[in-house]
Amino acid sequence: MSSRADSSAEPVQIRGDMIRLGQFLKLAGVVTDGSQARDLIEHGGVSVNGQVETRRGRQLHPGDEVDLGGQRLVVASA
């Protein structure tokens, strides 16, 4: 499987093959709780694979890239 991630993106390892966007942001330490994640996502502060994402429940898989206004993270398998 080819990775969509750029080499400058910071990898964040997940267990399993899927994580929801809000959970991913908490795991990465970007937000401290679900309400912060919801606010950030609903206000267009998060892009997934180059497209603004407003759904906190968006499923992410290894190789997906998340951009938070300059901070880039990539979903990685543990």
Secondary structure by P-SEA (a helix, b strand, c coil): ccccccccbbbbbbccccccaaaaaaaacccccaaaaaaaaaaccccccccccccccccccccbbbbcccbbbbbbcc
